[in-house]
Amino acid sequence: MKNYCYVLVTLVFLCLNLSAQEKPIAFINAKIIPIVGNPIENGILIVQNGKIIAVGDAQTVKLTADLQKFDAQGKVIMPGLIDTHSHIGEGSGADSSSPIQPDVRLLDGLNPRASSIQRAQTGGITTANVMPGSGHLDSGQTLYLKLRDGALKVDDLLIYDEKGNFMGGIKFANGTNPIRQGGGNFPGTRAKSAALVREQLIKAQDYKAKIVKAAGDVSKMPPRDLAMEALVEVLDKKRVVHFHTHRADDIMTVLRLQKEFGFRVVLQHVSEAWKISDEIAKAKVPSSIIMIDSPGGKIETLDVSMTNGAALEKSGALVGFHTDDNITDSRWFLRSAAMAVRFGMSREKALYGMTMANAIMLDLDKKTGSLEVGKDADFIVLSGDPLSVYTHVLETWVEGKKVFDRSNPADYLIAVGGYGAGNDKAVDIDCFNDDEGGHK
């Protein structure tokens, strides 16, 4: 047993040592779409220690002898995709005890080794806002995750801010999902839904006022309330509200609540955004839309339009995309941009919406979303144009580490499906053969 522990510790330190001495990697001869800036023909991307250290063409980027070079002739490289609304990781949030549960944390209900996370990697997704469901007015706190390989616990996927806090938003919803006739404390109408949300936010205002009045005197502080603490973060604009909403009247309700309480919000889904895109733009509120090629199901989405992206772009609103996985399978996320362009959105804004716009919505635009020096080395290698139906994601890289390789049989299985593709990741402590055998 002692020998086994010694070998394990040695392997761990060796892996860390190799990471610390990482050799710079250069991808050459690729068409690079940096998102911020014009596409670069015969471009060069150099990454080291998880960061982008150079991007440009042969005239602006010097290739040195110490580089490990990969010839990407005929390939396209662009930033890793960011999903602003996902349910990968088998996460669970609020229960049926009440309609508003801001104290619930997805952190305590997510499986970091779920196969759905690998599936997202095969689609080129490197960052995701993983959320609880929309059957509540507030179903709890979301998590912003980097889809790194080798996670043994959820902490290994977390993204941290400058203060060392892990990042995430909070999930709200209106429309038919949280309405339950005769359902105890749950609302029976749209008007009651909004009233209940207002009630809790006013309670949070009072809770905050008591804390301010206490001025640090512990004896005067109100009893600790985890739900109110989360809503105070909303009021203080520290936690973004991700608001599930479909119909135009429901969207307008969200905009009224946002104006009344001053919280930051991202509109999720907005099926009828095309009807009130000018109002959304006027409120300076971003929208994350979903592109569904076979609509159906909810009556409230009857007027969903594939022109939502084009309408929001024309109105000047910030617009991005999401999968709501598995409503849209993460493996086919790039199709969202392609369909939006098919229905009038510009190519530039559609690709921006898959990457940089989504990074802005998650407060991650300084870390990821574009290929710029100093940002995390999150990128994908494509076989062709990102909007072509014939294009495949060949490789996905997160912080300079390859997490998906279509040429690897185990990864290919996840990308195309088949027996064993849905198995969760197995634990693998060997840092030399991560691409061999079963799932990483």
C-alpha positions, 0 to 999 in steps of 0.5 A, a space after each residue: 500500500 505504501 509503494 502504491 501511495 508513493 507511486 501515486 504521489 510521484 505521478 501527481 508531482 510529475 504531472 504538475 512538473 510537466 505542466 509547469 514546464 510546458 513547451 510553447 505550442 504553435 499552430 501554423 498555416 491555419 485560417 484564424 478567426 479571432 472574433 475581435 479583429 479580421 480573419 487571418 489567412 495563414 495565421 499563427 496561434 501560439 499558446 503556453 501555460 494555458 494562455 495565448 502568447 501570440 496570434 497573427 500572421 508570419 509578418 507579425 509573429 516570429 517562430 522560434 526554435 523552441 516551439 512545438 509546431 502543428 501544421 493546421 493547413 486547411 483548418 480553421 481555428 476560432 475561440 472555444 464556444 461559450 454556452 450561456 444556458 446549459 444543463 450538462 452535468 446532471 445538475 439539480 436545483 430547487 425542489 417542490 417546497 417553494 417557488 423561490 429558492 435562491 439559497 439552492 446552489 447547483 454546486 451541491 448537485 452537479 456530477 463533474 464526470 457526467 458524459 454530457 460534459 464530454 459531449 459538450 467538448 466534442 461540440 467545441 464548447 469550452 465554457 458553460 453556464 450550467 443552470 438548474 431548471 425553470 419550473 420555479 420562479 427562482 430555482 437557484 444559483 448557477 455555475 460558470 464552468 470551464 470544461 477541463 478534463 480530468 475533473 474528480 470534483 466540481 471544484 476542478 471545473 470552477 472559474 474564479 474571479 479576481 477575489 478568488 470567488 467561484 463564478 455563477 449567476 442565478 436562475 429566474 423564470 416566468 411564463 408557464 413553467 413556474 405556474 401550477 394551479 392549486 400548487 401550494 405556494 406556487 403562482 397560478 397566474 402570470 401576475 402572481 408570479 411577478 408579485 411573488 418575485 417583487 415580494 422577495 426582492 423587497 424582503 432582500 432590500 430590507 435585509 440589506 438595509 438592516 446589515 447597513 444599519 448594523 455598521 459591522 456591529 454583530 449584535 445588531 445584525 439580522 439573523 443570517 438568511 442564505 436566501 436573502 444573502 443571494 438576493 442581496 448579491 442580485 440587488 448589488 449587481 454581483 450576481 447576474 439573473 438569467 431569466 427564462 422567458 418566452 412571450 413578449 408580455 413575459 419579456 416586458 415583465 422582466 424588463 419592468 422588474 429589472 428597471 424597478 430593482 436595478 439588477 443585471 439580467 440576461 434574457 434567456 430564450 426570448 422566443 418572441 424577441 422579434 416582436 419587441 427587439 427595440 424595447 430590449 435594446 432600449 433597456 440595454 439588456 442582453 439576450 441569449 437565444 436558442 435556435 430550434 429547427 423543429 419547434 414544438 411543445 410549449 404553446 407559449 413558444 408558438 410565435 418563436 421565430 428564426 429571425 430573432 437573432 437578426 431582429 436583435 442585431 438590427 435593434 442594436 441589442 447584444 445577442 448570444 446563443 445557448 443550447 439549453 442542452 439537451 434541447 439542442 445537443 451540445 455537439 451541434 451548437 455551431 449550427 445555431 450561428 449558421 441558422 441565424 445567418 440563414 435567417 438574416 443575421 450577419 456572419 460576424 455577429 453570429 460568430 460573435 454571439 457564439 463566443 464574445 457576446 456570451 463571454 460578456 454576459 457571463 463577465 468572462 470577456 477578460 478571460 475568454 471569448 476571443 483569440 487575444 494575447 493574455 487570454 485563456 487558450 480556449 480554442 477549437 480546430 475546425 475542418 472547414 468554415 464554422 457555418 458549413 454543415 460539412 464542417 466538424 470540430 476536430 479538436 477542442 482545447 481548454 486553457 492550452 490542454 486538448 480535451 477533445 480529439 476527433 481522431 481519437 477513437 474514444 473521443 470519436 465515439 462520443 462525437 458520433 454516438 454509439 454503445 458506451 458513448 453515454 458512460 461517465 468518465 473513468 478516473 485516470 491518474 496516468 498523465 502519459 496516456 490520457 488519449 488511450 483506452 476509455 473515456 478520459 
